[in-house]
Each structure stands twice: as structure tokens, then as C-alpha cells.
């Protein structure tokens, strides 16, 4: 059977509306990428998603996965988490939350602590007024903890790190 003639995967009206509000069409490929991103229990790279989506849509290309991710990010349905080296992971969670990133493996996970909208004021009570004096209006923030998972540190098999 021709994959393009298969029915569109089940998607909510929210996916269609968010895409259309941002000027994008809902396609089978975008729906499949979004579905796989939402099902991921980690923050996958485009290549990870490509391998997962290829099972559902065998004719999909890596370029199409990247374009679908661009549409999802532009529509506010996903977030691109870019590392200092330029590599990116993707997140379909829409609530405010923090991340941690292993610098050795590139793994990105959610931090299991509640989001604090007042964290900036707690870190530096003068920061908000200083930024306002510069004409800068803070609309939000992101926090990413960076480091290493113990198992990704050479010689840490015993649980000891140097």
C-alpha cells in the first residue's frame, strides 16, 4: 500500500489549530513527528525522531523531519533545546519546567522540581529593576543545569568520581 494513501494518524484539534494559526498545514508527516515527540520519554534529537517516525511513515526523509520540527516549534507545539555546540533536542511539554543536560552524552531530561516564576527575583532582587531601567521587559526564563551523569564519566563504574 502506498504510504501517502494511508489515513492521517489520530491528532487532536489542538495540533491542527496551532499549526494553522501559525500559517502551517497539518500534514501526515507533521502529525507523525508530533505524535512520536509527544510519546518520547526523553528529549530526542531530529535524528532520533527520524528513526522513530520512519517506522510509521517509511517514505519520510530526515529533511522532512527537520521541516516538521520547524513547523512545530514555530507553532508553539514544541521547544528546540540548543546546546552550546549547536546540537538540538526537542521537547513537546508546554508547561514551564527546567532541564538538565549531560555534556558528555548530550542527553536532556526534565528536572523533577516545580517551576518557580519568582526565581529571578530570588536569585537577585535587584535584577528586575536593573533590566527595567535598561528598557528590557522579562517575559520568561529558561533554566538548564549542565553536567555529567555519573555513568558517562570514564572510571565511574564504582560510583566514585574524581
C-alpha positions in Angstrom: 0.0 0.0 0.0 1.3 3.5 -0.9 2.1 5.2 2.5 0.8 8.5 1.1 -2.7 6.9 0.7 -2.8 5.7 4.3 -5.1 7.7 6.6 -3.7 10.5 8.7 -2.7 9.5 12.2 -5.1 10.4 15.0 -4.4 14.0 16.0 -6.2 16.4 18.2 -7.9 19.6 17.0 -5.2 21.5 19.1 -2.5 20.3 16.7 -4.4 21.4 13.6 -5.4 24.7 15.1 -1.9 25.6 16.4 -0.3 24.8 13.1 -3.0 26.7 11.1 -2.7 29.7 13.4 1.0 29.9 12.7 0.4 29.5 8.9 1.2 25.8 8.5 -0.9 23.0 7.2 -1.4 19.8 9.1 0.3 17.0 7.1 0.6 13.3 7.9 4.3 13.8 8.3 3.9 16.7 10.8 1.3 14.7 12.7 3.6 11.6 12.9 6.6 13.7 14.1 4.5 15.4 16.7 3.0 12.1 17.8 6.4 10.5 18.2 7.8 13.6 20.0 4.9 13.5 22.5 5.4 9.8 23.1 9.2 10.1 23.7 10.2 9.7 27.4 13.3 11.8 26.7 14.1 14.8 24.7 15.0 13.4 21.3 17.2 14.8 18.5 15.8 15.2 15.0 17.7 12.0 14.1 16.1 10.1 16.9 12.7 11.2 15.8 13.5 10.3 12.2 14.3 6.7 13.2 11.0 6.5 15.2 8.8 8.2 12.5 10.3 6.1 9.7 8.6 3.0 11.2 5.2 4.8 10.8 5.9 6.7 7.6 8.6 4.7 5.7 8.9 7.3 2.9 9.8 10.2 5.2 13.2 11.9 4.9 15.4 13.4 7.6 14.9 16.8 5.8 11.1 16.4 6.2 11.5 15.6 9.9 13.6 18.8 10.3 10.9 20.8 8.5 8.1 19.3 10.6 10.1 20.2 13.7 10.5 23.8 12.5 6.7 24.0 12.0 6.0 22.5 15.4 8.4 25.0 17.1 7.1 27.9 15.1 3.5 26.9 16.2 4.5 26.7 19.9 3.9 22.9 20.0 7.5 22.0 20.7 10.6 23.7 22.0 14.1 23.4 20.5 16.7 23.0 23.2 20.0 24.0 21.6 23.3 23.1 23.2 26.5 25.3 23.1 27.8 23.0 20.3 24.7 23.7 18.2 23.1 20.2 18.6 19.4 20.3 19.4 16.9 18.2 21.3 13.2 18.7 21.2 10.5 18.9 23.9 6.7 18.7 23.4 5.9 19.6 27.0 4.2 23.0 27.0 4.3 23.7 30.8 7.2 25.7 32.3 9.9 23.4 33.6 13.6 23.1 33.9 16.1 20.8 32.1 19.4 19.1 32.7 21.9 18.3 30.0 24.7 15.8 30.1 27.7 17.4 28.4 29.2 14.0 27.5 26.2 12.1 26.1 24.0 15.1 25.1 21.0 13.6 26.9 18.5 16.2 28.1 16.0 15.4 30.8 13.4 17.3 32.7 14.4 18.4 36.3 12.0 16.9 38.8 11.3 20.2 40.7 8.4 22.7 40.3 8.9 25.7 38.2 9.2 28.9 40.2 8.1 32.1 38.4 9.8 34.2 41.0 13.2 32.5 40.8 14.9 35.5 39.1 13.9 37.8 42.0 15.1 35.2 44.5 18.5 34.9 42.8 18.9 38.7 42.6 16.1 41.0 43.9 17.7 44.0 42.1 17.9 42.3 38.7 14.3 43.1 37.6 14.6 46.8 38.3 18.1 46.9 36.7 16.7 45.3 33.5 13.6 47.6 33.5 16.0 50.6 33.7 17.6 49.4 30.5 14.2 49.1 28.9 14.2 45.3 29.0 10.9 43.5 29.9 11.4 39.9 31.1 8.7 37.7 29.7 10.0 34.4 31.0 13.2 32.4 31.5 14.7 29.0 30.9 17.0 27.2 33.3 19.2 24.3 32.1 21.5 22.5 34.5 24.6 21.2 32.8 27.0 18.5 34.0 27.6 14.8 33.6 25.7 11.7 34.5 27.9 9.5 36.7 27.7 6.6 34.3 29.0 8.8 31.5 32.2 9.7 33.4 35.1 7.3 32.5 36.2 5.4 35.6 33.0 5.9 37.4 31.8 2.3 37.3 32.3 2.0 41.0 30.2 5.1 41.6 33.2 7.2 42.6 34.1 10.3 40.7 37.4 12.1 40.8 
